[in-house]
Amino acid sequence: QDAVIDACRGYEWLLTRTPAEKVVVYGLSSGGGVGLRLLQLAAATENRATFFHSPSEKTPQPAGAILCGAWIRYTTPTFSMKEFTVLDWVTGSV
């Protein structure tokens, strides 16, 4: 949960300096899960107090998000990891 809190507070801080439409969230592996949770909490209207300093108002969504391989176990290559190595730069060495 600490990583999600850090991501939410960091995103909130970033929005004080940059408009949301100029931000893209990127997360790789477990960071993809953190990025997804950040987007969910930013859009939520309840249960935000732990994560954001402004818990009562929605946080603007970023222009986009790239969530690569969230929660995928890379130690045992799956069919898609073997089949799509040309397209997937993260697992291209499998």
Secondary structure, 3 states (H helix, E strand, C coil): CHHHHHHHHHHHHHCCCCCHHHCEEEEECHHHHHHHHHHHHHHCCCCCCCCCCCCCCCCCCCCEEEEECCCCCCCCCCHHHHHCCCCCCCCCCC
